């Protein structure tokens, strides 16, 4: 494995330790940051070559998948924390913007972006539409299988009123969310 990729993950994980300043558990926050930075290695290697381009790809992913989805789940399933919801959303947005910025700068400083002579394969509109639809079905299938395993064996205790909450908002609306 390339030492620069390892360094990217190790240093890239440090911004998530910002949360450890208030919560403690520095090693766990750093480990989660290392794993998240590892998820962005393909973008660092094969994505945009500029730091701004790297940031433009990484930041929306982090903001939508982590900050917004996690925040909306907390608002939905933990109503007792609603008075802190705005603060929690904005603090996670700031932390993930810092994280995306550091990953973008690290990718540039470590020269992870690789030039390639392989031509980009262009698909037809129909081919892209089919790929997107199939990817959506695959995502739902993976989510149902692995999400149900995770819920049943690991997180069910943290969501004691989950079934009542889902029934209260309606199953169709829940899946729409």
Buried (B, 14 or more C-beta within 10 A) or exposed (E): EEEBBEBBBBBBBBBBBBBBEEEEEEEBBBBBBBEBBBEBBEBBBEBBBEBEBBBBBBBEBBBEEBBBEEBEEBBBBBEEEEEEBEEBBEBBBEBBBEBBBBBBBBBBEBEBBEEEEEEEEEEEEEEEEEEEEEEEEEEEEEEEEEEEEEEEEEEEEEBEEBEEBBEEEEEEEBEEE
